[in-house]
Amino acid sequence: MFLHSVSLWNLAFYVFMVLLATLGVWDVFFGFEENKCSMSYMFEYPEYQKIELPKKLTKRYPSYELYLYGEGSYAEEHKALPLTGIPVLFLPGNAGSYKQVRSIGSIALRKAEDIDFKYHFDFFSVNFNEELVALYGGSLQKQTKFVHECIKTILKLYKGQEFAPTSVTIVGHSMGGLVARALLTLKNFKQDLINLLVTQATPHVAPVMPLDRFITEFYMTVNNYWILNARNINLTTLSVAGGFRDYQVRSGLTFLPKLSHQTSALSVVSSAVPKTWVSTDHLSIVWCKQLQLTTIRAFLDLIDDDTKQITQKPKKKLSVLNHHFIRHPAKQFEENPSIISDFPGSSKWVPVKVAKWSYVAHNNSEKIYFAFPLANHRKSYTHAYCQSTMLDTNSWIYGCINSTSMCRQGVDLSWKAELLPTIKSLTLRLQDYPFLSHIVIYIPSVHGSKFFIDCEFFKKETRSIQLPVTHLFSFGLTSRKVILNLSGLYYNIELLNFEQIYQAFKVNVVSKCSRGKGEEKTSIYKLHIPWSYEDSLTIAQVPSSTEISLKLHVAQPENDSHVALLKMYTSSDCKYEVTIKTSFPQILGQVVRFHGGAFPAYVVSSILLAYGGQLSSLFSTGYCLEYATILDKEAKPYKVDPFVIMIKFLLGYRWFKELWDALLLPELEAIVLTSQSMCFPLVSLILFLLGTCTAYWSGLLSSASVQLLSSLWIALKRPAELPKDVKATSSDLPFATSVFLIVSWTTCGALSILLSYLYYVFKVVHLQACLTTFRNSQPVNPKHSRRSEKKSNHYKDSSVQSLRLSAQDVEDSLRMHSTVINLLAWVVLLSLPSLIYWLKNLRYHFKLNPDPCKPLVFLLTPAVAILGNTHTVSIKSSKLLKTTSQFPLPLAVGIIAFGSSHLYRVPNFVVVPLLYHALCNFL
């Protein structure tokens, strides 16, 4: 019956929208590189020593614990406290385990063994009982206060030691990183208790899914504090994102807000981290060996030789983090490196005057210096480029100063080099070094190893090629191409107009080489985004055809004029062809990735419009239209979007903004998205169409479920006849309402909502079973059916007080009930996270406190209970029906305007028409 009420054209449209949504979802969940992280292993059995906390603390936080991680002999030695190392506290995230500390803890232990325990780290971990804090924010403040107590407890374990620490380093995964930042908002918290904060896949900007007001309020408190007190916050913070593999927390949410006067915060994507160069998913970022090794190397370089603890110097902290996480020069970190070097006079010197030079070092018995005079090259070229495949940490390239007949002294240019997976490279702009007479390449004596060094001089304009990206709506049907045939080692391809998060492209790089067989070389293609550290690298064996995906985590800021670059480190005997075209599936993936969280709001908005259409139809014609028919008629984007656009436009005027603020109205969601550079062209239209499509399929599912359950009902128990008196109140109504309210007050509001929903479904299934039984008992006679219909119409015209329900009246009621069930199902889904949290923590707390659903329950559950015993025929003559039918449209607009980024507001909009609908039975 449901499918018969929709045209084939509409059905085809709904199927088409499902295919588009599937493409976008597939790109988010599967359209990324394979997991290239190496697993970190423990060499000895991991042990978690429970740290005894004060009894008052244990009583106040019965479900939380603090542990010390250890392995083998280290664990045995440290069972007898106090400790002597450097304290690091690990904070797990949403549903995270305290045992996740073992990866970074084990690697730190192995590094300490390598240096004979000159320094070592003591890794502590907090057990938050794997709480679902991403779903329920009511416990975030409690976690923050417990961490504060843990820090004080940890520092007490070092009392009396010669180099006792006064602060701890915190590593926070996911929501654990946000809890660490929230420590600064506590009244009695001293900022000096934390010397460094490293967060992994932490959504700093906003919650992934704002499912209750407590999460949103917590975020506002933390972020507002950090913004308003930025000048006074000296805490060095590093935020590491997982890249496109992490579909739970998109990388754009992990970037700490950039303030002009705040220089102590760094944000980077793992694919851009030197010596890591991989994207990680939300869990593997904790155990990814490459990333954890980088983190521990940085920790070791941060140790102060005098205090034997993490340095307190902010400048050194940033230098170390930049060295290991932003740009690695293939040198060991030095706080004050010696830039000027003296050359020995006894070594072999070889002058090189050509503009392009290559050297293969293999079993060299003596040191060699190759000197490139710059005087002639400055006239013909603007840049010099050198690369080496020897990836040791020794200096290898210098600039000659104070030169007479030969170089005696030089500037160590190795500190300006960049480490890449297979080479270390350096590009110099010659005009920046007018004091240099030569570039000097140093080749050490090597035995048994073989490496390559290449250098070339070039003009910038010959190696910088502009490639405008294809238009968003070209759908991959057109492409643009550049050919690189200069036999160079390095190219910069400027990707013009690539600046928005909704853009996505496929780049195909085809290399054709002329060298002989048996030689294998690699090329590196690096996507460089100048306004954020989200670079990604692709390594290709040449000759080959390599496909690269181009899309952004962070849009280009308005005041930024930089251009995204595709840096190509190439082989000199190969020619390259670079083709770019729009990737439509990846564009859909970006829509899902950045706006998928708003999707439920658009679904509920469409259902509300259909609900309003049914109420309006009931008022004007006396009967209720099918859900699919009314959805097609009423759920139109032009009924919602223009109002939101108009409000956004008016808010640009000062007088309207002042009026808006005076009415205490919340900030418009569209303005929030604009401030985050997340406004896609036509994104609201796309989401609305997808929402309408989902509203249709969810309506089909709820209708089919009622039909199936009613069939089971009939099979198990033959129901009674159709209700006789539509005004008669069900005897279980007061009892059911009381139960729902008591359950909400004593346990969990979401549980009460779920029970009221099940009660409503039970009533509707019973009514459907009664109708099915009644029809099955009627003789199949067309004349009789027509007489019955006339008789039914006669009843409809008579007084409502003595009205008995006909089959047509029950059908009308079931149509309305089907829509309400669909609407309530989404309310239940949005309230379900707090129910899951309550069930998981039931052994510690019988009552959920604070409860985000409790205020809603006192209006929603009585209304649902009344509507479960309501029939459309009983509200036709209600004075409130016309007003009730007018509510859903402005409320649908309100959901999009205020609920798309704050999903917890959506049920509040839904309860209003349901409450008025229930009141129609009495007025």
N, C-alpha and C positions, 0 to 999 in steps of 0.2 A: 504493500500500500504506500509505503514511504517513497519507494523508487518511482511509482506511477505518478506521483504528484510533481515530479520535476521533468522538464523537457530534456530531450536528448542533447540539445545544444549545451544546456547548463551542465548536464552530467559530463559531457566531453570536456567542458571548461574545468570542472572540479578535478577530473582525472589529470588534465594537463598541469594544473597547479600542483598536484601531488608529485608529478614528475619533476617539476622545477624545484620544489622543496627537497626532494630526494637528492637531486644533483648538488644542491647547496650543503645539505647535511653530510653527504658522502665526502665532499671536499674537506669539510671541517674534521671529520673523524678518520678519514683514510687518505686524504690527498696530501701527504707529506712524506718526507724521506724516511727510510727505515731507521730503526733505533741503532745508532752507531756507538752507543755508550758501552764501555767495557764494564763488566761486573766487578765490584770490589769484594774481595774474599777475606775472611778471617783466617789467620795462620794458627791461632790457638782458640780454644773454646771461649766464646764471649760470656762474661759474667756481669750481672747488674746488682750492685750492692745498694740495698735500700738505706738511705740516710734517715736517721731518726730525727723527727721533727718535734718541737714542743707540743705537749698534750693539748694545749689550747688551740694550737694551729690544726692539729689532727681532728679535733672535735668540730672546728669551724669548717674545715674542708675535708670531710670524710672520704671523698672519692678521689682525692688528689694525693700524689706521692712524688718524692724526689729520689733519683738513683744516681750512682756513680758507675761509669762504664769501665770495664777492665778486661784484660785477657791474661791467662797463664800466670807467670811469676809476678807481673805487675799487679794483677788483681789480688794475689795472695799478700804481697807486701803492703798494699794500701788498705787492707781490711782493718789494720790497726791505725786509726787516724791519730794525729793530724796529717795533712798532706803537704807536699813541698813543690808542686808544679805550678802551672799557669792555668787558672780556672776558665773553662769554656762551658757555657750553659746552652743546651739544645732544647728548643721549644717546638714540639710537633704541632701540626695544623689540624684541619678538620678531619675527624675520625683517625688522626694519626697516632702512632704508637711511640712510646718512649724508647722502644728498641731500635727505632730508625737511626739512632745516634751511632750505631755500631759501624757503619761504613766510614764516616769521617773520623770516628774515634780510633778505629783499627789502623787507618792510613797514618794518622798522627803518631800512633805508637810505633809503627814501622820506621817512620822518619826519625823519631827520637832514638831508636836503636842504631840508626845509621850514623848518628853523631854522638854515640856512647852516652846518651842521656845527659848531654851538656845542658840541654833544655828539654822539658817535656810538658805536655798538656794534660790536665785532668778534665775529662769530659763528663759533665753532669747532664741529666735529662729529666724532664718533668713528665710525669704520668697524668694526663688530663682525663683519663678513663675513656679515651677515644671519643670524646664528645663531638657532636655534630654541630659545631659552632658556625659553619657556613649556612646551616639551615635554620638555626635558632640562635639569636644574638643575646639572649637573656643571661648567658653565663660568661660572656666575654669580660665584663668588669670583674667578676669573681676570679677568673683566671689571672687577670692582671694583678690583682692584689696578692694572690698566692705566689706569683713569680717574684714579686717584691720581697716577700718573706723568705723565699728560697735563696735569693741573692744574699740577704743578710746571714742566713744560715750557712751558706757556702763559705763566705769570707771568714766566719768564725772558726771554720775547720783549719785555717792557716795561722791562727793566732800563735804567737811565740816563735814563729819561723824567722830566719834571718832575712829572707826576701819575701815577706808576707805580702800578698796582693791587696790592693785597696779597691779594686774594681774587677769586673768580669767581662769577658767577651760573650756576646749572645749570637747564636746562629738560629734563626727562626724560619721554619718551613711553613709555607702557606699562611694560614691565619695566625700561626705562632709569631710570624714577623710583625703582624699588626699589633698583637698583644705586647710585644717588646716595645714598639713605638708608643703604645698607650701608657707605659710605665711613667713617662714624663708628665702625664696629666694628673697623676696622683699627688695629693696635697703634700704628703710627707716624704716624697721621693727625692733623693739627691741625684742629680744628673751625673755626678762623678762616679757613681756606682757602676756605670757602663763605660768601657773604654772604646768599644767597637761593636757595631751591629751589622751583621750580614743576614740578609733575608733571601730566601729561595722561593720563587714562584708565589710571592705574596701580593695579593691584590690591594695595593695601597690607595689607589684613586677612588674606588667605589666597590661595593660588594658585587660579586658575580650575579647573584640572584637576591635582591632585597625583599626577602619573604616575610620579614616582620620589622616593626618600627625600631626595635632595640638594636638591630644591626646598623640601620641607617643613623640612628642617634649616636651610636658608638663611633662610627666613621666620622660624623660631623665633629664630634668632640675631639678626636685625635687629630684630624687634618686641620681644623681651625686652630688648635693649639700650636701645631708645628708651623703654620703660616704666620700667625700673629706673634709668635715668639722666636721667629727664625734667627734674629740677630743674637739671641741669647742661647741658642742651642748649638753647642760645640761638639755634639756627638757625630763622629764620622760614620756614615751609613752607606752600605753597598747593597743594592737590590739586583738580584740576578733572575732573569726570566728564562723560561724554557723554550721559547720560540713556537713555531707552528705545531710542533708535536703535542704541546700542552693545550688540549682543547677544553680543559676545565677552567683554567685561568688564562685568558688571552694576555699576551705580553704587554699590550698597551696599558693594562690596569696596574702593572708592576712598576711603572716609571714614577719615581718620586717627583713631586712638583718642583719645577725649576724656578727659583727665585733669584733675582739679580744679586742679592747680597748673601746668598747661601751657596757656599762652595764646598761644603763638607759632605755632599750627597752625590753618589754615582749610581747610575742605572744602566744595565747592560743586558743584552740577550746572550744566552749561552753559546749560540752559534758564532758570536763575534769575539768570544773570550779566547785569547791566545793559548795554544796547546790543548784547547778543548775542541773548539770548532764543530760542535755537534748540537743539534736541537734535542731537548729532553722533554719527556712527558712529565705530568705533574708528580708522579712518584719517583721516576728514575732520576730526577734532579737531586734526590737525596743520596742515591747510591752510585751515581755516574762517576766512575773512577777518574776520568780525565778532569772533571770539574772539581772533585774533592782533592785531587792532587794539587791543582792550582791554588785552591783555598788554603791548604796546609802550607804550601811554599810561601804564600803571602803572610800567613801567621808567623812563620819562622823569621821572615825578614822584618817583621814588626817588633821583634823582641829587642828591648833595650839592654845593652851589655852591662850597664851599671845596676839596674834594678832587677834584672832577670825576669822582667814581666813585659807585657805589651807596652810599647812606648806611649807616652802621654803627649807627644808632639803632633799636633794636627797636620802640619805640613808633611812630615814623614809618612804619616798614615796615608794621606792622599797620594803621595809619590809611589808608595809601595803598591797600593791598589791600582793606580794607573799603569804601573809597570807590569803587573800580572794579569789584569783584567781588561785593559784597554789597548795598549800598544806595547808589545814586548820587543826590545831591540836585540834579542838573542845574546844578552849579557846578564851576568849575575847582578842583582840589585846592589847598588852602592849609594849611600845617602849623599856623599860628596865625592863623586867620581873625579879622578884626575884626567882632565881633558887634554892637557899638553903632554906629549910623549917625545922622548929623545930617541933618535935612530942610531943604532950602532954603525960605526964607520966601516967595520970589517965585513959586513954582509954583502951579498951579491945584489947589485942594482941593475935593472934592465929598463931602458927608456922605451916608451911605447908612443908613437906619434900618430897611429891610425885612429879613425873615428869609431871603429868597431873592432872588438878584440875578444878572443876566447882563449882559455887555457885549461888544460887537463892536468891536474896534479896527481901523480901516482908514484909512490916510492921515491919521493924527493929526499936526497941526503943532506941538502943544505937549505937554509932560509933564503928566500928570494923576495926582493922588493921591486914591483913593477911601477914605474913612475910615468904618469900621463901629464905632459906639459899643457897648461890651460891657455897660454897666451894666444895661440892661433885658433884654438877651439872656441874661444869667447866671441870671435868675429863671425863664426858661421853657425854656431849652435846656442841654444838657450838652456838646455838641461843636460845633465849626465846621469846615466843609470847603470848600476852595477848589481850583480846578484851572485850568490855563492850557494852551492849545495852542501857545503860543510857546515853543519848546524851546531858546532860547538859554541862555547860562550867566550871565546878569545876574540880580541880585537882583530879586525881584518882589513879595515879601510881607513885611510887617514887623508888629511889635507896638509900639504907641505907649506910651512911658513918659514921666514928667515932663510930663504934659499939663496945660495950663491952659485957655486959650481955643482953642489949636490945637497940633498935634503939632510939637515941635521936635526930639525925639530918639526913636529907636526901636531895638528889637531885630530884627536880621535873621533872620527865621524861614525864609528860603529854604534855609538849611543843614539844616533838618529836613524838607524836602520830599522826595518820591520821584519819580524819573524813570521813566516808563512809555513804551511805544512811541509813543503819540500824544499824551500829555499829561504834565505834571508836576503833582503833587497834594500837598496837605498836609491832614492831619486833626489838629485840636487839641482836647485835652480842656481845657475852660475852667478847671476848678478847679486845673489845674497851672500856670496863669498868672494868679494873682490880682493881680499888679502891673501888668498891662496894662489900659489904658483903652480902646484901640481896636485893631482889626485894620486895617492899611493896605495897600491894593493899589496898586502903582505901574505905571502905563502909560507907557512911553517914547514919544517921538515916532517915528512909523513912516511910511515912504513906500513905497507899492506893495505892502506885505505886509498880510495880514489874519489876525487870530487872535481866539480867543474866550476869555473869562474868566468863570467861574461860581463863585458862592459860595452857601453855605446854612448855616443853623443847624438843629440837630436834637437830639432826645433819643435817647440810645443805644438804649433799649429799642424804639424804633420802627424802627431800622435794623439791629438784631442779631436775626436770626431763627434759631431752632434747627430743624435738620432731621436727625432720626435716620436713619442709613443703613439700608437694608433688610438682612435677615438673609442670612448667607452661603448658606444652603441654600434660599433662595427661588427660585433658578435663573432670576431675571428675570421670574417670573410675577406678582410684586407690585411696586408702586412707591409712592413717597411724593412729595408735591407741595407747593410753597409758591407763593403768588401775591404779587408785589410791585406794588402799584398806588398808591403814595404819591407818584409823580412826583418821586422823589429822585434825587440824583446818585451816591450811594454806599450800598452795602449790605454787611453782613457776614453770610454764612450759615454758622452753626456746624454742622459735619458731625459730629454726635455719634456716638461709638463707632467712628469711622474711625481705627484705630490699629495695625492689623496688616498685615503684608506680603501675607498670603494673601487680603486683601479686594480686590475690584475692582468698580468701578461705572461705569455710563454715566449721565451727566447731560445732560439735554436742556433747553436754555434757549430758550424761544420769546418773541420780542419783538414787540409790536404797538404801532404808533405812530400818532399822530393828526395829525402835521404834514403840510404840503402836499408835493406832488411837487417834485422838483428839489433838495431838501435831502438831503445825505448825511451821516450821522454814524456814528461807531463806538462800540461798547461794548467794554470790556475785562473779561474774566473771569479772575481770577488765583487759582489754587490755592496757598494759603499753608500750608506745613507748619512749625509753630513750632519743632519739635525738630531740624530739619536744613534746610540750605539747598538744597532741592530743588523750589522753586516752579516753576510753569509757567504761561504766559500764553496765552490764546486771544483773538484780536481778531476781532470780528464786525461786519459792516455791519448796521445795523438799518433796518427790521424784518427779522427772519430767524429761522431755526430752527438752532441750533448744538448739536452733540453734543461733549461733553467726556469724556475717559476719566480716571477717578480710580483711581490705585493708587500704592503707596508703594515707595520704594527702601530706606528704613530704618524699622523699626518704632518705635513710641513707647517710650522708656525707662520702666522701672517707676516711677521717682521723678518722672516728668514728668506734670503735670496739664493741660497746654495742650490746646486743641482745634484740630483742623484746620479751616481756614476757606476758604470760596469768597468771595473779595472781588470785588464787582461794581461796576465804574465805568460807570454807566449814563447814558442820555439822559433828561432830565427830562420829555419829552413822550411817553415810551414806558412801557408796562406789560410786566412780565416774569413768565413762568410757568416755574418750575424743577422739573423732575421727575427723580428719581433711582431707579435700579433696579440690582440685582445683574447683573453680566456674567459668566456662567458660562464662556464661552471665555477671557476674560481671567484668571479664577481659575486655569484650567488652564495658561494662559501663565505665571502667577506660580509655579506648581508646577514647570514646566519650567525657568523662569529661575533659581529659587533651589535646586532640587534635581536638575536634569538631570545634574549631574556625578556624582551617586550612582547613576544609573541602571544602569551596567554591573555594579555590585556586586549589585543585586537580580536581574539576569538570571543571573549566575553562581550566586547562591544558589539560584535555582529549578532550574537545571540540576544542581547538586550534589544537591539533594533527589531529583530523578529518578534520578540516577546511583546514589544510595544505595538507592533503591527497586528498581532492577534487580539490584543485588548481593544485596539481601535476598531477592528473588524467586528468584534463582539458587540461593541457599543453602537456602531452604525448599521450593521445588518442583522444582528441578533444571532450570528453563528461564528464559529472560530475556523479560520482557514488552516490548511495543512502547514506544518512547520517548514517544509522544503519550499512550498509555494510562497509563503510570506517572507522567507529568508531571501529568496531571489528578488522579491519586490521591494523589501525595505532596507536590506543591508547594502547600501550604496556608499562609496567613499565620499561622494560630494555632499552627503548629509553630515559628515564629521570633519573632514580635513579643512574645508574653508573656514570654519569657525576657529580652529586651532591656529591657522595661518593668520587670520584677522587679529586674534588676541596677541600673537607674537609681534605683529606689525605695530599694534597700538602700544605695546609695552615699550616701544622705542621712544615714545613721547613721555616727557617727564611728568606731566599732569596725570596721565593714565597710570604710570608706575606708582606715583604717590597714592592715588586712589586704591590701586591694587594692594599696596602695602597696608593702607589704613584698614582695609577689609580683612587683613591677616590671611590672605590667600597664599597658598604655597607657590614656589617658583614653577613656572611652566617647564614641562619636560623638554620641549623643543629648544628652549634657551639653554638648558643644561647640555643638551647634545651639541648645540652650536659651539658652546664654550670648550667642549672636548673635541672639536673638529670631527664630529661623527654624523653630520647631516648628509646623507646620501641624496642624490637627485631621485625623486620619486620613491624614496624608501618607504614613506608612510603609505603610499598607494600599494606598493608591493606587499607590505605587511598586512594591509587591510584585506587584500584579495586572498592572501594565504590564510588569514584569520577566518574569512568567510568560508573558504574551502574547508578548513578544519571544523568550523561550526556545523557545516553540512554533514561531514562524515561522523562527527561525534553525535549529531542528532540521529543519524542512521543507526549508529551503534546503540544508543540508549533506547530507541524504538524497538530494535531487534531484540535487545536484552529483555525488555518488558514482555514482548511476545513470547520469548522462550521461557521466561520464568512463569508466565501465566499458563503456558502449556504444561509445565511441570506441576503447577498448582492443581490444575484440573486432573492430571494423572494421579496425584496423591490424595486429593480431597476435592469432592464436588462442591463448588461454592454455592452460596445462597443466590436468590434471585436479585434482580436489579433493585437498588434502593428505592423505597416508596415515597419517602418524605425528604425532599432536598433541604429543608430547613432544620431537620433533626440533627442535633449535635451528637457526635460519636461519644459513647460512654467512656472510652479510654482517652479522650482528648485532654481533660484536666490532669489525669495521672501521668500521661506521656510528657506533657509540658513540664510538670513538676520534676519528673525524673531527669529530664534534660538539664534543667536549671541546677538541680542538686549535683549532678555529675560534673557540671562545669565549675561549680563553686568548690567542690571538694577534691577534684582531680585535675582535669585538663579540658580547656574550652574546645580544643579541636576534636576531642573524643565526643563531646556533646554534639558538635556539628555533624560528625560522622553518624552518630546514633539517630539524630533527627532526619538525616538524609535516608538512612536505611528504613526508618519508619515511614517516610514519605513514599519510597519505592514500594514498600510492602502494601500500602494503601492503593497505589496505582495498579500494581500487579493484581491485587484482589478485584479491583474494578474491571480490569481487562478480562480477567477470568470469568467474571459474572456476565460480561457482554458476550464473550465467546460461547458460553454455555447457553445463554438466552437465544442467540442466533442459531445455534445447532439444534435447539428444540423447536424452532419455528418451521412450519411447512414451507416447501419451496413452491410458492404460488405467486406469480406476478400481480394478479388482481388483489390478492390478500395483502401483498406488500404495499400496494398503492393505497388500499384502505387504511392500513396501519400508519402510513405516512401522513394521510389526511387527518387521522385521529391524533397523531402526534402533533401536527400543526394546530389542531383545535385546542389541545392541551396547552400549547405554548401561548395561545391568546387568552387563556383563562387566568384566573387569579393565581399568583405565585404561591399563596398560602396553602392551597390544596393541590399543588402541582405534584405529579408523579413523574419520575424520569422515564423517558422513552429511550430506545436504542440510539436514536439520532442525538439526543442530549448527552448520552454517555460518550458517544464518539467525539462530540465537541469537547467535552471535559477531558478526554484522553489526549486530544491534540494539545490542549493547554498544558496538561500535566507533563506531556513529553518534553515540551520546551522548558518547563520549570526544572524537570529532572536534569536536563542537559546543563542548565544554568547552575544548578546546585552542585553538579558533579565537578565543575571547575572551581567552585568555592571550596569544596572538600579538598581538591588537589592542592590549592594554594595554602590551605591550613594544615595539610598533612605533615609538613616538616616538624612542626612543634609537637605533633602527636608521636612521631617517630622518636624524637628526642626524649619525650616523657617516658615512653615505653622502655627505652634503652637505660634510663636512669631510675627506673621504678624502685629498684632495691635500695636506693639511697633516699629518694624523696617521693612520697606518695602524691604530693600536690605540686604542680608546676608553678613556680614562682620566680620571676614574673610571667604572666600568661598573656601572650599577645592577642589571643582570641576571645578572652573573657568579655570585654565590652560588647563585642559583636554578638555573642551568644544570646544575651538577654533580649535582643530584638529579633534575631534570626530564627531561633528555635521555636518560639511561640508562633511566629508567622508561618513557618514550615508545617508545624503541627496542625494549624487551622486550615492551611491550603490542602493538606492531605485529606481533609474531610469536606472539601469544597467542590461544587459542581458549577460549571459556567452558567447554567440556567438560573442559579440562585443569585447571581450578581448582576444580571442584565438590567434590572431596574434600580441598581444602586446609584445614589447621587454622586458617589466618589468615582464611578467607573470612567467618566470622561477625563477627570483630572489624573487618574491612575494611568490611563493610556497615553497621556502626554509626558509623563516622567521619563520613560526609557530613552528618548532621543537626547535630551540634554545630559542625561547620566552617561550615555554612550560617548558623548563628546568629552565629558569630564574624565572618563577612564583613560582616553587617549591623551588628554591634556595633562593629567596629574598622576596617572597610574602606570604608564608604560615603563618607567624606570623605578617605580615604587609599587611593586606588585601587591604589597600588603594593603594598599588602599582600595584595590579592586573589589573585594567583598563588601566594603562599606558602601560602594555605589550600588551593588546588587541588592542589598537588603532593603533599600528605600522602596522600589516598586513592589517587592514582595510583601512588604509590610502594608502598603496601601491596598494591594490586592486582597490581603487577608481582611482588612478593615471593611472592604466592600460587602462582606457578608453581614455586617452589622449596621451599615449606614446606607 
